[in-house]
Amino acid sequence: MARDPDLVRAYVRTGGRTRPTRSLDLVSLVVTVADPSPGASADARRILRLCTGGALSIAEIAAHLDLPPSVVTIVVADLIDDARLANTVPAPHQPEIALLQEVLDGLRALAG
């Protein structure tokens, strides 16, 4: 039986680690800010190349690269620690009170 050359166990991809160095979730957005270091793993290079076009979530990266989200989270955390990726945080958005009041008035009109 021939082995798939792309089949690599998760613990090999992460150097045996099971937890990332920082708290990230599947919807955390990251974007490439620097080229890979000379000794970067193939997974790290693929993630950096993918995130060059704009911010992607960890879930999107895992889907694009067909990797387990746990592996992507660990590699992404390493890349953030190495200042190769940046974790983008959306600016807080305050809803307009007038818009919320219109929605509330419309709901009350429907109910009443």
PyMOL CGO cylinders between C-alpha atoms (Angstrom):
from pymol import cmd
from pymol.cgo import CYLINDER

trace = [
    CYLINDER, 0.00, 0.00, 0.00, 1.48, 3.35, -1.07, 0.3, 1, 1, 1, 1, 1, 1,
    CYLINDER, 1.48, 3.35, -1.07, 1.60, 6.16, 1.46, 0.3, 1, 1, 1, 1, 1, 1,
    CYLINDER, 1.60, 6.16, 1.46, 0.32, 9.63, 0.66, 0.3, 1, 1, 1, 1, 1, 1,
    CYLINDER, 0.32, 9.63, 0.66, 3.37, 11.96, 0.76, 0.3, 1, 1, 1, 1, 1, 1,
    CYLINDER, 3.37, 11.96, 0.76, 1.16, 14.84, 1.99, 0.3, 1, 1, 1, 1, 1, 1,
    CYLINDER, 1.16, 14.84, 1.99, -0.05, 12.82, 4.98, 0.3, 1, 1, 1, 1, 1, 1,
    CYLINDER, -0.05, 12.82, 4.98, 1.80, 14.14, 8.01, 0.3, 1, 1, 1, 1, 1, 1,
    CYLINDER, 1.80, 14.14, 8.01, 0.57, 13.65, 11.54, 0.3, 1, 1, 1, 1, 1, 1,
    CYLINDER, 0.57, 13.65, 11.54, -0.56, 16.77, 13.39, 0.3, 1, 1, 1, 1, 1, 1,
    CYLINDER, -0.56, 16.77, 13.39, 2.03, 16.38, 16.16, 0.3, 1, 1, 1, 1, 1, 1,
    CYLINDER, 2.03, 16.38, 16.16, 4.81, 16.37, 13.55, 0.3, 1, 1, 1, 1, 1, 1,
    CYLINDER, 4.81, 16.37, 13.55, 3.47, 19.59, 11.98, 0.3, 1, 1, 1, 1, 1, 1,
    CYLINDER, 3.47, 19.59, 11.98, 3.45, 21.33, 15.39, 0.3, 1, 1, 1, 1, 1, 1,
    CYLINDER, 3.45, 21.33, 15.39, 6.69, 19.94, 16.75, 0.3, 1, 1, 1, 1, 1, 1,
    CYLINDER, 6.69, 19.94, 16.75, 4.79, 17.81, 19.27, 0.3, 1, 1, 1, 1, 1, 1,
    CYLINDER, 4.79, 17.81, 19.27, 2.91, 20.76, 20.78, 0.3, 1, 1, 1, 1, 1, 1,
    CYLINDER, 2.91, 20.76, 20.78, -0.79, 20.55, 21.47, 0.3, 1, 1, 1, 1, 1, 1,
    CYLINDER, -0.79, 20.55, 21.47, -1.47, 24.12, 22.58, 0.3, 1, 1, 1, 1, 1, 1,
    CYLINDER, -1.47, 24.12, 22.58, -0.79, 27.48, 20.95, 0.3, 1, 1, 1, 1, 1, 1,
    CYLINDER, -0.79, 27.48, 20.95, 1.35, 30.08, 22.72, 0.3, 1, 1, 1, 1, 1, 1,
    CYLINDER, 1.35, 30.08, 22.72, -1.54, 32.56, 22.76, 0.3, 1, 1, 1, 1, 1, 1,
    CYLINDER, -1.54, 32.56, 22.76, -5.32, 32.53, 22.93, 0.3, 1, 1, 1, 1, 1, 1,
    CYLINDER, -5.32, 32.53, 22.93, -6.83, 32.46, 19.45, 0.3, 1, 1, 1, 1, 1, 1,
    CYLINDER, -6.83, 32.46, 19.45, -10.19, 31.21, 18.29, 0.3, 1, 1, 1, 1, 1, 1,
    CYLINDER, -10.19, 31.21, 18.29, -11.48, 30.04, 14.93, 0.3, 1, 1, 1, 1, 1, 1,
    CYLINDER, -11.48, 30.04, 14.93, -12.73, 33.50, 13.96, 0.3, 1, 1, 1, 1, 1, 1,
    CYLINDER, -12.73, 33.50, 13.96, -9.48, 35.30, 14.85, 0.3, 1, 1, 1, 1, 1, 1,
    CYLINDER, -9.48, 35.30, 14.85, -8.37, 37.28, 11.78, 0.3, 1, 1, 1, 1, 1, 1,
    CYLINDER, -8.37, 37.28, 11.78, -4.73, 37.33, 10.72, 0.3, 1, 1, 1, 1, 1, 1,
    CYLINDER, -4.73, 37.33, 10.72, -2.82, 39.03, 7.93, 0.3, 1, 1, 1, 1, 1, 1,
    CYLINDER, -2.82, 39.03, 7.93, 0.76, 38.64, 6.70, 0.3, 1, 1, 1, 1, 1, 1,
    CYLINDER, 0.76, 38.64, 6.70, 3.09, 41.47, 7.71, 0.3, 1, 1, 1, 1, 1, 1,
    CYLINDER, 3.09, 41.47, 7.71, 6.52, 39.94, 6.91, 0.3, 1, 1, 1, 1, 1, 1,
    CYLINDER, 6.52, 39.94, 6.91, 8.10, 37.29, 4.72, 0.3, 1, 1, 1, 1, 1, 1,
    CYLINDER, 8.10, 37.29, 4.72, 8.78, 33.85, 6.20, 0.3, 1, 1, 1, 1, 1, 1,
    CYLINDER, 8.78, 33.85, 6.20, 11.99, 33.35, 8.15, 0.3, 1, 1, 1, 1, 1, 1,
    CYLINDER, 11.99, 33.35, 8.15, 14.66, 31.26, 6.38, 0.3, 1, 1, 1, 1, 1, 1,
    CYLINDER, 14.66, 31.26, 6.38, 13.88, 28.16, 8.46, 0.3, 1, 1, 1, 1, 1, 1,
    CYLINDER, 13.88, 28.16, 8.46, 10.09, 28.42, 8.24, 0.3, 1, 1, 1, 1, 1, 1,
    CYLINDER, 10.09, 28.42, 8.24, 8.12, 25.20, 7.86, 0.3, 1, 1, 1, 1, 1, 1,
    CYLINDER, 8.12, 25.20, 7.86, 6.16, 24.43, 4.72, 0.3, 1, 1, 1, 1, 1, 1,
    CYLINDER, 6.16, 24.43, 4.72, 2.90, 25.01, 6.65, 0.3, 1, 1, 1, 1, 1, 1,
    CYLINDER, 2.90, 25.01, 6.65, 4.11, 28.41, 7.87, 0.3, 1, 1, 1, 1, 1, 1,
    CYLINDER, 4.11, 28.41, 7.87, 5.09, 29.44, 4.33, 0.3, 1, 1, 1, 1, 1, 1,
    CYLINDER, 5.09, 29.44, 4.33, 1.71, 28.31, 2.97, 0.3, 1, 1, 1, 1, 1, 1,
    CYLINDER, 1.71, 28.31, 2.97, -0.17, 30.26, 5.67, 0.3, 1, 1, 1, 1, 1, 1,
    CYLINDER, -0.17, 30.26, 5.67, 1.88, 33.41, 5.06, 0.3, 1, 1, 1, 1, 1, 1,
    CYLINDER, 1.88, 33.41, 5.06, 1.35, 33.16, 1.30, 0.3, 1, 1, 1, 1, 1, 1,
    CYLINDER, 1.35, 33.16, 1.30, -2.40, 32.66, 1.77, 0.3, 1, 1, 1, 1, 1, 1,
    CYLINDER, -2.40, 32.66, 1.77, -2.78, 35.62, 4.15, 0.3, 1, 1, 1, 1, 1, 1,
    CYLINDER, -2.78, 35.62, 4.15, -0.87, 38.03, 1.91, 0.3, 1, 1, 1, 1, 1, 1,
    CYLINDER, -0.87, 38.03, 1.91, -4.02, 38.96, 0.01, 0.3, 1, 1, 1, 1, 1, 1,
    CYLINDER, -4.02, 38.96, 0.01, -5.90, 40.12, 3.13, 0.3, 1, 1, 1, 1, 1, 1,
    CYLINDER, -5.90, 40.12, 3.13, -7.07, 39.07, 6.54, 0.3, 1, 1, 1, 1, 1, 1,
    CYLINDER, -7.07, 39.07, 6.54, -8.40, 35.53, 6.93, 0.3, 1, 1, 1, 1, 1, 1,
    CYLINDER, -8.40, 35.53, 6.93, -9.80, 33.70, 9.92, 0.3, 1, 1, 1, 1, 1, 1,
    CYLINDER, -9.80, 33.70, 9.92, -8.13, 30.61, 11.31, 0.3, 1, 1, 1, 1, 1, 1,
    CYLINDER, -8.13, 30.61, 11.31, -11.14, 28.58, 10.17, 0.3, 1, 1, 1, 1, 1, 1,
    CYLINDER, -11.14, 28.58, 10.17, -10.74, 29.89, 6.60, 0.3, 1, 1, 1, 1, 1, 1,
    CYLINDER, -10.74, 29.89, 6.60, -7.02, 29.11, 6.59, 0.3, 1, 1, 1, 1, 1, 1,
    CYLINDER, -7.02, 29.11, 6.59, -7.68, 25.57, 7.82, 0.3, 1, 1, 1, 1, 1, 1,
    CYLINDER, -7.68, 25.57, 7.82, -10.29, 25.06, 5.10, 0.3, 1, 1, 1, 1, 1, 1,
    CYLINDER, -10.29, 25.06, 5.10, -8.13, 26.48, 2.30, 0.3, 1, 1, 1, 1, 1, 1,
    CYLINDER, -8.13, 26.48, 2.30, -5.10, 24.40, 3.29, 0.3, 1, 1, 1, 1, 1, 1,
    CYLINDER, -5.10, 24.40, 3.29, -7.04, 21.29, 4.32, 0.3, 1, 1, 1, 1, 1, 1,
    CYLINDER, -7.04, 21.29, 4.32, -5.36, 21.27, 7.74, 0.3, 1, 1, 1, 1, 1, 1,
    CYLINDER, -5.36, 21.27, 7.74, -6.84, 20.63, 11.18, 0.3, 1, 1, 1, 1, 1, 1,
    CYLINDER, -6.84, 20.63, 11.18, -7.81, 23.92, 12.87, 0.3, 1, 1, 1, 1, 1, 1,
    CYLINDER, -7.81, 23.92, 12.87, -5.76, 22.93, 15.93, 0.3, 1, 1, 1, 1, 1, 1,
    CYLINDER, -5.76, 22.93, 15.93, -2.60, 22.72, 13.80, 0.3, 1, 1, 1, 1, 1, 1,
    CYLINDER, -2.60, 22.72, 13.80, -3.35, 26.03, 12.08, 0.3, 1, 1, 1, 1, 1, 1,
    CYLINDER, -3.35, 26.03, 12.08, -3.93, 27.72, 15.45, 0.3, 1, 1, 1, 1, 1, 1,
    CYLINDER, -3.93, 27.72, 15.45, -0.54, 26.58, 16.74, 0.3, 1, 1, 1, 1, 1, 1,
    CYLINDER, -0.54, 26.58, 16.74, 1.32, 27.59, 13.58, 0.3, 1, 1, 1, 1, 1, 1,
    CYLINDER, 1.32, 27.59, 13.58, -0.50, 30.94, 13.41, 0.3, 1, 1, 1, 1, 1, 1,
    CYLINDER, -0.50, 30.94, 13.41, 0.36, 31.66, 17.06, 0.3, 1, 1, 1, 1, 1, 1,
    CYLINDER, 0.36, 31.66, 17.06, 4.01, 30.94, 16.29, 0.3, 1, 1, 1, 1, 1, 1,
    CYLINDER, 4.01, 30.94, 16.29, 3.90, 33.27, 13.28, 0.3, 1, 1, 1, 1, 1, 1,
    CYLINDER, 3.90, 33.27, 13.28, 2.34, 36.03, 15.37, 0.3, 1, 1, 1, 1, 1, 1,
    CYLINDER, 2.34, 36.03, 15.37, 5.03, 35.52, 18.04, 0.3, 1, 1, 1, 1, 1, 1,
    CYLINDER, 5.03, 35.52, 18.04, 7.65, 35.78, 15.27, 0.3, 1, 1, 1, 1, 1, 1,
    CYLINDER, 7.65, 35.78, 15.27, 6.03, 39.02, 13.95, 0.3, 1, 1, 1, 1, 1, 1,
    CYLINDER, 6.03, 39.02, 13.95, 5.26, 37.40, 10.58, 0.3, 1, 1, 1, 1, 1, 1,
    CYLINDER, 5.26, 37.40, 10.58, 1.47, 37.59, 11.01, 0.3, 1, 1, 1, 1, 1, 1,
    CYLINDER, 1.47, 37.59, 11.01, -0.64, 40.23, 12.73, 0.3, 1, 1, 1, 1, 1, 1,
    CYLINDER, -0.64, 40.23, 12.73, -3.86, 39.45, 14.55, 0.3, 1, 1, 1, 1, 1, 1,
    CYLINDER, -3.86, 39.45, 14.55, -6.26, 42.10, 13.30, 0.3, 1, 1, 1, 1, 1, 1,
    CYLINDER, -6.26, 42.10, 13.30, -8.96, 43.25, 15.66, 0.3, 1, 1, 1, 1, 1, 1,
    CYLINDER, -8.96, 43.25, 15.66, -11.96, 45.03, 14.15, 0.3, 1, 1, 1, 1, 1, 1,
    CYLINDER, -11.96, 45.03, 14.15, -12.57, 48.53, 15.45, 0.3, 1, 1, 1, 1, 1, 1,
    CYLINDER, -12.57, 48.53, 15.45, -15.42, 48.65, 17.93, 0.3, 1, 1, 1, 1, 1, 1,
    CYLINDER, -15.42, 48.65, 17.93, -18.61, 49.83, 16.30, 0.3, 1, 1, 1, 1, 1, 1,
    CYLINDER, -18.61, 49.83, 16.30, -21.23, 51.76, 18.20, 0.3, 1, 1, 1, 1, 1, 1,
    CYLINDER, -21.23, 51.76, 18.20, -24.69, 51.39, 16.68, 0.3, 1, 1, 1, 1, 1, 1,
    CYLINDER, -24.69, 51.39, 16.68, -26.55, 54.58, 15.98, 0.3, 1, 1, 1, 1, 1, 1,
    CYLINDER, -26.55, 54.58, 15.98, -29.21, 55.19, 18.61, 0.3, 1, 1, 1, 1, 1, 1,
    CYLINDER, -29.21, 55.19, 18.61, -31.62, 56.64, 16.05, 0.3, 1, 1, 1, 1, 1, 1,
    CYLINDER, -31.62, 56.64, 16.05, -31.41, 53.48, 13.93, 0.3, 1, 1, 1, 1, 1, 1,
    CYLINDER, -31.41, 53.48, 13.93, -31.99, 51.26, 16.97, 0.3, 1, 1, 1, 1, 1, 1,
    CYLINDER, -31.99, 51.26, 16.97, -34.98, 53.39, 17.96, 0.3, 1, 1, 1, 1, 1, 1,
    CYLINDER, -34.98, 53.39, 17.96, -36.49, 53.02, 14.46, 0.3, 1, 1, 1, 1, 1, 1,
    CYLINDER, -36.49, 53.02, 14.46, -36.08, 49.24, 14.62, 0.3, 1, 1, 1, 1, 1, 1,
    CYLINDER, -36.08, 49.24, 14.62, -37.66, 49.13, 18.08, 0.3, 1, 1, 1, 1, 1, 1,
    CYLINDER, -37.66, 49.13, 18.08, -40.57, 51.34, 16.92, 0.3, 1, 1, 1, 1, 1, 1,
    CYLINDER, -40.57, 51.34, 16.92, -41.08, 49.08, 13.87, 0.3, 1, 1, 1, 1, 1, 1,
    CYLINDER, -41.08, 49.08, 13.87, -41.13, 45.94, 16.04, 0.3, 1, 1, 1, 1, 1, 1,
    CYLINDER, -41.13, 45.94, 16.04, -43.61, 47.51, 18.42, 0.3, 1, 1, 1, 1, 1, 1,
    CYLINDER, -43.61, 47.51, 18.42, -45.84, 48.47, 15.48, 0.3, 1, 1, 1, 1, 1, 1,
    CYLINDER, -45.84, 48.47, 15.48, -45.77, 44.88, 14.23, 0.3, 1, 1, 1, 1, 1, 1,
    CYLINDER, -45.77, 44.88, 14.23, -46.66, 43.48, 17.64, 0.3, 1, 1, 1, 1, 1, 1,
    CYLINDER, -46.66, 43.48, 17.64, -49.36, 45.92, 18.44, 0.3, 1, 1, 1, 1, 1, 1,
]
cmd.load_cgo(trace, "trace")
